[in-house]
Amino acid sequence: MTATSLTDRKNAAISRGVGMTTQIYADRAENAEIWDKEGRRYIDFAAGIAVLNTGHRHPRVIAAVKEQLDHFTHTCHQVVPYESYVHLAERLNALVPGDFAKKTIFVTTGAEAVENAVKIARAATGRSAVIAFGGGFHGRTFMGMALTGKVVPYKVGFGAMPGDVFHVPFPVELHGVTADQSLAALKKLFAADVDPQRVAAIILEPVQGEGGFYPAPAAFMKALRELCDQHGILLIADEVQTGFARTGRMFAMDHHEVAADLTTMAKSLAGGFPLAAVTGRAEIMDAPGPGGLGGTYGGNPLGIAAAHAVLDVIADEDLCNRANQLGGRLKQRLESLREAVPEIVDIRGPGFMNAVEFNDRTSGLPSADFANRVRLIALDKGLILLTCGVHGNVIRFLAPITIQDEVLGEALNILEASMLEASAGK
C-alpha cells in the first residue's frame, strides 16, 4: 500500500480541516525514529508536537501500560476512583512550581486543561474576563480559540468567539515589542477596555509554542506576577508544550523567580497517551463545587500509568540535564551556519526547546517560504521538522530528549545540508 493511495483514501474519508504536515503514514516507531508503511526510515524532530519527550515507545512507559491493562482500563474516576490517580496528583503537586499547597485535576487534552483552568479561575475570583497574548496558542475548543492569538488557521470561519477575552502583544524584541511595551499595553487595556477588578486571569505560555518559541523575559514574568497580585488576578501558566524537561527544567516556570497560581499541562505528561492536568493553589482548585469539574475519560488509568513511568524516566535518566546538553549541541551547529545561511536571523530557546527564525535575505521580511523549503528538503532526506510562528518563518525542534547521540548527529548533518541547499537555491 503506497502513501499516495492512503492519501487518496484519507482525502475521501477525513475532513480537510484535519491538516497534515507530511504524507508519511507511520508503521512503527522507536525513540526518535519512525518507519513508514513503505519501509522508509525518518528521524523524528517533531515528536508528535512535543508529546514524546521520552521518545516513541519508551520501554518503561510501555511496560507500565501493559501492566495496567491486566488490571482495568476504565472505571471513570468520578464513579470508581483508583489510587494511581491520587498518587499522580500528589506527584504533580510536589513538582509544579510554587511554594504553597496545591491540588490537581486530570482531563484528557491540553485544550480541556486550559478550559478548566479558566473555569476554576472564574469560580475562585467571581470575575469573568481573561487576558491572553498575541501569538499564544491555547487549543482549538471555543475558549481555546478565543484565547489563541492567531486567526489563521485556528479561528477563521468559526464565527464569534466567547466574550470577555482580551489580547495584548507578547514581548518579542526581535519583532519590536519590548517587555516594557507589553506591560504598557496591559495597563492601557485596563484603562480603555476592561476594569482590572473584572479580570479573573492572565494566561500565557512561558515559552510560546505555535507562536514561535519565544521565551518570556524574566523581568516581564516578575512584573506580570506583581501586576496580578496588585489587582487580585490569577496567573495561569500554559505548560502544555513547555513541560516535562523540554526546557531543561521540569517546567518552564522553574526558570523564573515567581510561580503561577494555576498550571496547565498535557502533551509529554503521559509519553504518547492522552492525559492532561491542571495543578494550582489548593484553595483556588477547590473553588468549583463537586461535579463542576471532571469528564468521563479524565485521568484514564492507562494514561495515569504512563505518566508515572514518564516522571520516573525523567528523574532516573536525568532528562533535564540531557535537554540542556542536546540544546547546546543543536544551537552550536545552527550558529556555525549563520555566515553560510544569511536567512538566519535568530537562534533561541531554553533546554531542548529550540528554534531558528528566517527572513528573506533581500527584503529582510519574515520568510515562511524559506522555512518551508528547509522543511521539505529535510523531509526528503529523512528528517521530520515542524514550522511555527505568526509569520510561519520559524523551524522548531522537538526531538525526543532520549534521542541517541549518533541519531542526533545524523539529524544535524541532514539539517545543515538542507539549510545550505535551501539557501543556495535562493
Wavefront OBJ file of the C-alpha trace (Angstrom):
o trace
v 0.000 0.000 0.000
v 1.544 3.314 -1.088
v 1.398 6.701 0.589
v -0.391 8.030 -2.492
v -3.203 5.506 -2.196
v -3.503 6.169 1.541
v -3.668 9.903 0.903
v -6.456 9.335 -1.620
v -8.359 7.327 0.994
v -7.685 9.976 3.631
v -8.989 12.736 1.362
v -12.166 10.746 0.729
v -12.784 9.795 4.358
v -11.464 12.550 6.655
v -12.391 16.224 6.954
v -9.893 18.516 5.254
v -9.924 20.541 8.476
v -7.549 17.948 9.909
v -4.368 19.227 8.267
v -1.336 17.036 7.617
v 2.243 18.265 7.739
v 3.586 15.239 5.847
v 2.291 12.408 3.700
v 4.141 9.847 5.820
v 1.976 7.030 7.169
v 3.605 5.546 10.250
v 4.074 1.801 10.541
v 6.329 1.597 13.613
v 8.488 3.854 15.750
v 11.235 3.610 18.370
v 12.666 6.505 20.386
v 13.472 9.192 17.772
v 12.885 7.122 14.624
v 9.787 6.351 12.545
v 9.381 3.829 9.728
v 6.548 4.428 7.261
v 4.249 1.925 5.535
v 6.709 1.709 2.635
v 9.615 0.876 4.935
v 11.425 4.209 4.797
v 13.092 5.446 7.986
v 12.780 9.011 9.283
v 14.349 10.836 12.213
v 11.567 12.479 14.172
v 12.209 16.086 15.212
v 8.500 16.694 15.811
v 7.770 14.040 18.460
v 4.030 14.294 17.908
v 4.290 18.065 18.605
v 6.207 17.831 21.898
v 4.328 14.758 23.140
v 7.269 12.350 23.153
v 9.959 13.934 25.319
v 10.688 10.364 26.475
v 10.651 9.069 22.888
v 8.437 6.710 20.947
v 7.543 3.631 22.973
v 9.920 4.095 25.865
v 10.238 0.578 27.349
v 9.247 1.704 30.843
v 6.174 3.543 29.572
v 5.070 0.545 27.510
v 5.659 -1.825 30.441
v 3.595 0.365 32.776
v 0.679 0.483 30.346
v 0.822 -3.278 29.731
v 0.719 -3.899 33.461
v -2.291 -1.600 33.843
v -4.078 -3.434 31.015
v -4.049 -6.549 33.179
v -5.966 -4.726 35.937
v -8.563 -2.373 34.385
v -8.750 0.148 31.552
v -11.620 2.392 32.663
v -13.926 2.954 35.601
v -14.338 6.750 35.428
v -12.545 8.125 38.458
v -15.678 10.065 39.390
v -17.578 6.768 39.747
v -14.999 4.268 40.984
v -11.716 6.017 41.863
v -8.257 4.473 41.886
v -5.052 5.038 43.854
v -2.814 5.692 40.841
v -4.825 8.850 40.041
v -4.395 10.087 43.605
v -0.667 9.286 43.606
v -0.043 11.108 40.312
v -1.861 14.156 41.661
v 0.409 14.034 44.713
v 3.479 13.863 42.487
v 2.409 16.809 40.338
v 1.504 18.844 43.424
v 5.095 18.395 44.564
v 6.697 19.042 41.146
v 4.762 22.028 39.798
v 6.486 25.324 40.730
v 5.121 27.222 43.713
v 5.853 27.082 47.431
v 2.247 26.589 48.516
v -0.291 23.808 48.989
v -1.612 22.516 45.659
v -4.314 20.292 44.233
v -4.717 18.711 40.797
v -7.400 17.524 38.390
v -6.907 15.289 35.352
v -8.570 15.678 31.977
v -7.702 14.353 28.533
v -6.327 17.138 26.298
v -4.401 20.377 26.600
v -7.407 22.358 25.409
v -9.503 20.785 28.182
v -6.849 21.725 30.719
v -6.980 25.353 29.566
v -10.796 25.393 29.583
v -10.832 24.036 33.120
v -8.184 26.480 34.310
v -10.400 29.330 33.113
v -13.442 27.768 34.812
v -11.507 27.419 38.059
v -10.182 30.979 37.864
v -13.664 32.368 37.295
v -15.107 30.324 40.151
v -12.338 31.380 42.519
v -12.446 35.107 41.724
v -16.077 35.676 40.824
v -14.790 37.516 37.768
v -15.180 36.707 34.076
v -12.563 38.459 31.931
v -9.394 36.697 30.770
v -6.320 38.238 29.150
v -4.050 36.351 26.754
v -1.208 37.294 24.420
v -0.768 37.732 20.705
v 0.899 34.689 19.179
v -0.162 32.428 22.025
v -1.794 29.066 21.379
v -4.217 27.521 23.864
v -6.245 24.983 21.897
v -8.986 24.536 19.316
v -12.067 24.484 21.556
v -14.065 27.712 21.540
v -12.442 29.149 24.661
v -9.090 27.841 23.430
v -9.603 29.592 20.089
v -10.672 32.789 21.825
v -7.502 32.787 23.928
v -5.261 31.879 20.997
v -3.556 34.917 19.487
v -3.579 33.853 15.837
v -6.516 33.868 13.423
v -5.391 31.625 10.539
v -5.905 28.681 10.658
v -7.313 28.441 14.164
v -10.212 30.923 14.199
v -11.089 31.597 10.583
v -14.607 30.540 9.597
v -15.779 29.569 13.079
v -17.857 32.641 13.882
v -17.984 34.654 17.070
v -15.596 33.758 19.849
v -16.552 33.707 23.553
v -16.632 37.172 25.065
v -14.599 38.784 27.805
v -11.298 37.652 26.277
v -8.676 40.315 25.580
v -5.235 40.222 23.953
v -2.069 42.236 24.383
v 1.241 41.920 22.487
v 3.708 39.317 23.739
v 7.214 40.733 24.351
v 9.381 39.774 21.369
v 12.163 42.313 20.898
v 13.086 40.753 17.552
v 9.697 41.963 16.304
v 9.798 45.332 18.002
v 7.895 44.620 21.228
v 9.814 45.067 24.472
v 8.735 43.807 27.873
v 8.003 47.381 28.915
v 5.812 47.909 25.863
v 3.888 44.727 26.580
v 3.300 45.807 30.176
v 2.266 49.254 28.966
v -0.251 47.616 26.642
v -1.710 45.750 29.619
v -2.085 48.969 31.588
v -3.658 50.659 28.578
v -6.098 47.758 28.305
v -7.046 48.300 31.949
v -7.617 51.989 31.269
v -9.505 51.667 27.996
v -11.244 48.295 27.727
v -11.580 46.237 30.902
v -11.554 47.073 34.599
v -8.766 45.007 36.199
v -11.200 44.237 39.025
v -13.221 42.281 36.456
v -10.259 40.194 35.229
v -10.163 36.631 36.543
v -6.872 35.552 34.991
v -3.979 36.295 32.699
v -2.792 33.244 30.744
v 0.485 32.826 28.881
v 2.973 30.242 27.726
v 6.347 30.743 29.454
v 7.810 29.939 26.034
v 5.358 30.488 23.208
v 4.891 27.291 21.214
v 2.957 27.714 17.972
v 3.746 31.419 18.216
v 7.441 30.901 17.504
v 9.295 29.537 20.564
v 9.788 32.982 22.105
v 10.696 32.778 25.827
v 9.036 35.269 28.160
v 11.738 37.570 29.600
v 12.413 37.026 33.293
v 11.800 40.673 34.170
v 8.498 40.580 32.309
v 7.327 37.487 34.160
v 8.207 39.068 37.502
v 6.381 42.291 36.609
v 3.373 40.305 35.397
v 3.229 38.467 38.715
v 3.337 41.787 40.571
v 0.592 43.221 38.379
v -1.614 40.200 39.013
v -1.048 40.442 42.768
v -1.862 44.148 42.707
v -5.265 43.569 41.128
v -6.184 40.152 42.542
v -5.783 38.486 39.135
v -4.745 34.840 38.849
v -1.754 33.942 36.704
v -2.135 30.822 34.541
v 0.991 29.226 33.055
v 0.175 27.149 29.989
v 2.902 24.498 30.191
v 1.250 22.130 27.705
v 4.179 22.334 25.271
v 6.916 23.509 27.647
v 6.563 20.957 30.415
v 8.371 17.779 31.427
v 12.073 18.573 30.933
v 11.723 20.156 27.484
v 13.269 23.475 28.566
v 15.983 21.935 30.714
v 13.863 22.152 33.857
v 10.810 20.095 34.744
v 8.640 23.118 33.890
v 9.498 26.321 32.076
v 8.293 28.337 35.081
v 11.156 26.754 37.040
v 13.391 29.214 35.180
v 11.600 32.134 36.863
v 11.636 33.527 40.391
v 7.849 33.643 40.500
v 5.155 30.973 40.272
v 1.792 30.799 38.553
v -1.418 30.244 40.507
v -2.597 27.613 38.015
v -0.561 25.450 35.644
v -1.942 23.550 32.668
v -0.114 20.558 31.228
v -0.630 17.745 28.726
v 1.456 16.506 25.742
v 4.572 14.824 27.241
v 2.894 14.172 30.590
v 1.991 10.630 29.529
v 4.539 9.837 26.816
v 2.057 9.437 23.963
v -1.087 8.500 25.883
v -3.905 11.069 26.220
v -3.692 12.815 29.583
v -3.792 16.418 30.723
v -3.897 18.168 34.068
v -4.452 21.412 35.927
v -2.466 21.955 39.104
v -2.838 25.032 41.262
v -3.184 26.615 44.660
v -5.311 24.323 46.790
v -7.859 26.966 47.790
v -8.287 28.065 44.173
v -8.634 24.499 42.893
v -11.349 23.899 45.497
v -13.469 26.860 44.320
v -15.732 24.856 41.942
v -18.361 22.725 43.657
v -18.451 18.927 43.437
v -19.368 17.852 39.912
v -18.246 21.152 38.412
v -15.022 19.599 37.153
v -14.191 16.274 35.559
v -15.016 14.220 32.496
v -15.725 10.615 31.590
v -12.222 9.882 30.302
v -10.354 12.349 32.519
v -7.441 10.594 34.201
v -7.804 7.386 32.201
v -5.917 4.600 34.026
v -3.658 3.843 31.040
v -2.617 7.492 30.749
v -2.062 7.696 34.504
v 0.162 4.598 34.427
v 2.136 6.022 31.515
v 2.580 9.354 33.312
v 4.031 7.686 36.406
v 6.568 5.967 34.154
v 7.360 9.232 32.361
v 8.126 11.001 35.640
v 10.349 8.102 36.680
v 12.227 8.191 33.366
v 12.771 11.958 33.557
v 14.278 11.585 37.024
v 16.250 8.374 36.505
v 17.683 9.331 33.103
v 18.331 12.962 34.156
v 16.445 14.290 31.152
v 16.534 17.911 32.318
v 20.321 17.896 32.135
v 20.151 15.907 28.902
v 17.872 18.557 27.367
v 20.420 21.274 28.130
v 23.219 19.220 26.558
v 21.232 18.438 23.411
v 20.011 22.005 23.020
v 23.555 23.310 23.358
v 24.744 20.941 20.650
v 21.910 21.908 18.315
v 22.320 25.650 18.817
v 26.083 25.383 18.329
v 25.547 23.720 14.937
v 22.993 26.350 13.924
v 25.325 29.176 14.987
v 28.048 27.699 12.776
v 25.736 28.180 9.760
v 24.989 31.873 10.185
v 27.544 33.045 7.621
v 26.646 30.402 5.031
v 22.889 30.834 5.540
v 22.215 34.586 5.687
v 18.478 33.954 6.040
v 19.065 33.082 9.718
v 18.003 35.997 11.933
v 17.693 34.291 15.308
v 18.542 31.072 17.144
v 16.913 30.646 20.524
v 15.263 28.558 23.163
v 15.991 27.084 26.594
v 16.955 23.456 27.037
v 15.943 21.395 24.015
v 13.018 23.687 23.093
v 14.897 25.421 20.301
v 14.076 27.324 17.137
v 15.704 29.054 14.193
v 13.988 32.010 12.519
v 14.419 33.052 8.888
v 13.980 36.277 6.980
v 14.248 36.864 3.259
v 17.833 37.934 2.579
v 16.726 40.643 0.136
v 13.680 42.227 1.748
v 14.542 41.437 5.349
v 10.933 40.355 5.901
v 9.908 37.091 7.596
v 10.158 34.256 5.077
v 7.719 31.391 5.525
v 8.754 30.196 2.066
v 12.354 29.670 3.140
v 11.385 27.881 6.357
v 9.079 25.587 4.428
v 11.751 24.939 1.797
v 14.149 23.790 4.504
v 11.428 21.596 5.979
v 10.628 19.915 2.656
v 14.274 19.344 1.706
v 14.925 17.828 5.139
v 11.868 15.615 4.841
v 13.119 14.312 1.505
v 16.419 13.479 3.237
v 14.631 11.662 6.075
v 14.257 14.306 8.809
v 10.829 15.413 10.060
v 10.686 19.102 11.014
v 7.886 21.463 12.043
v 7.454 25.154 11.290
v 5.689 27.648 13.548
v 5.404 31.359 14.269
v 2.825 34.018 13.485
v 4.601 34.538 10.154
v 5.348 30.825 9.610
v 9.070 31.593 9.291
v 10.351 29.591 12.253
v 11.541 25.986 12.391
v 11.106 24.485 15.846
v 12.972 21.480 17.145
v 11.159 18.983 19.352
v 13.149 15.771 19.062
v 12.793 13.319 21.946
v 15.150 14.167 24.791
v 16.064 10.482 24.796
v 17.459 10.653 21.234
v 20.716 8.723 20.850
v 23.848 10.802 20.241
v 24.546 9.139 16.898
v 20.982 9.719 15.665
v 21.174 13.362 16.733
v 24.447 13.714 14.826
v 22.860 12.228 11.712
v 19.905 14.596 12.057
v 22.147 17.647 12.458
v 24.028 16.697 9.300
v 20.740 16.472 7.395
v 19.582 19.785 8.863
v 22.798 21.524 7.858
v 22.686 20.102 4.316
v 19.055 21.118 3.964
v 19.634 24.695 5.093
v 22.651 25.079 2.820
v 20.696 23.676 -0.126
v 17.728 25.938 0.528
v 19.967 28.989 0.811
v 21.930 28.134 -2.337
v 18.656 27.786 -4.213
v 17.874 31.421 -3.439
l 1 2 3 4 5 6 7 8 9 10 11 12 13 14 15 16 17 18 19 20 21 22 23 24 25 26 27 28 29 30 31 32 33 34 35 36 37 38 39 40 41 42 43 44 45 46 47 48 49 50 51 52 53 54 55 56 57 58 59 60 61 62 63 64 65 66 67 68 69 70 71 72 73 74 75 76 77 78 79 80 81 82 83 84 85 86 87 88 89 90 91 92 93 94 95 96 97 98 99 100 101 102 103 104 105 106 107 108 109 110 111 112 113 114 115 116 117 118 119 120 121 122 123 124 125 126 127 128 129 130 131 132 133 134 135 136 137 138 139 140 141 142 143 144 145 146 147 148 149 150 151 152 153 154 155 156 157 158 159 160 161 162 163 164 165 166 167 168 169 170 171 172 173 174 175 176 177 178 179 180 181 182 183 184 185 186 187 188 189 190 191 192 193 194 195 196 197 198 199 200 201 202 203 204 205 206 207 208 209 210 211 212 213 214 215 216 217 218 219 220 221 222 223 224 225 226 227 228 229 230 231 232 233 234 235 236 237 238 239 240 241 242 243 244 245 246 247 248 249 250 251 252 253 254 255 256 257 258 259 260 261 262 263 264 265 266 267 268 269 270 271 272 273 274 275 276 277 278 279 280 281 282 283 284 285 286 287 288 289 290 291 292 293 294 295 296 297 298 299 300 301 302 303 304 305 306 307 308 309 310 311 312 313 314 315 316 317 318 319 320 321 322 323 324 325 326 327 328 329 330 331 332 333 334 335 336 337 338 339 340 341 342 343 344 345 346 347 348 349 350 351 352 353 354 355 356 357 358 359 360 361 362 363 364 365 366 367 368 369 370 371 372 373 374 375 376 377 378 379 380 381 382 383 384 385 386 387 388 389 390 391 392 393 394 395 396 397 398 399 400 401 402 403 404 405 406 407 408 409 410 411 412 413 414 415 416 417 418 419 420 421 422 423 424 425 426
